[in-house]
């Protein structure tokens, strides 16, 4: 004789009316939930992600050129691509200096007198073996990196000016539009301590000689130079106080 309590279950989680009655009476545990597979999510595709300003900013110049055809349908991205390329080209122009370039007497007219009209040129007259020249050159090396839109050159003094007295070394000449705008003779021109910040402040005292190509205005550059100079003086003062305290 067959067991009349046997119930055939055709699907996992499915039950009969008999099971439902038994569950109501507490004779069977609650019905387990039916299996449901997790919702399908395709793996992320970088090429299909939304393309916005940050996506363009992350691209190099050659990548922007390759994207020209892909961006034809999106006017914003196309215009922004052109703007970014223009910014990159402008930045490349600004960074064409960035160091103190050695020149000879025959280079002077081309590199200094005929420099672009919007470029300030700082000419360093020096001779090897003079400690004062070495100290000022170290300051100029740092300023040339910090202000790459200003052109810095160095030339042996007697190649620039025949019979130029050694007692006047080091000397800085500042040129703009082919004319001398300022000259600084001797290391004492830059204060008791010759520092990059002090030299920068002296150079910009009357004219906006230094240009980083990024600050946007001459006033912003000058304010930055003044701030750096003050921070340098404060730091040196604090170091002197610490040294005096430790010796007590």
Steps between C-alpha positions, in 0.01 A plus 500: 500500500641836394588767752233767443721762669750485213490817295674540166686833468577599148710813563738602774310717746159401359242331726146361496186615675562223757840654589341841541240356744769322702704819522199689634460229767869523588578147388747611232771767508449819295542457131856591389523782249525396141837536332551821307822563309668838558418767244732503201748787491742523209865570582589871477620618161733805522418598142128520575537708818371861484769734367524829686754776579706282736523228233641753253740646762660158548590467131841580354535711187546204262193330651291813443602501135395135464160578653414766244279272288325346804401838641343645185148433628555671835548873460598563864776241502625613160526863614658395827752283315608803295529710815716236673729474196541879501583494873758225448667694217507815713651305792765360264589856398531608863727210590748564215743660748521365858879507539795740487633469146869549423565742213808651338569850372385404148165375638418819690307689233290199400428371852465833685452804278271314257304303760116507458347832607291344778802321656718644777865392480730481803868502399752370755857627457748276681839335505600159627678486835307784665300367801257794477419405141435140603262608776296725272492234226344249741224753571444561129484126428211471746321808365535379140313181591233685697445769233539322163340786300797723590819438305821459701841498328856507629807628323863550600528869585785590263325327208202728556689821586871511413725583799206484740650537853499187715419716803149550355424129496246358519279730292143460380361686197125501438382538139154555351420583137872513426576770758667490842236561770716445810847394610624366833873512568649284775347250738413773751219610266296205630528562874700356785399144411476415134199268471275415200212680673709811561629507141144457369377792710780729375443403136128583522540818706428732204395268215317164470817319395408154627216308338391144580256494208216374721403760761297700251620848593818687588350602834435135593862409425629795704276413796629142486861623501436727798330218691790263434751765610315564828467126568874459439590782740266364770642148461859625527410707806342197668805289416727764654288506818511121526877502458542766767275313743688173456833664578384630841 
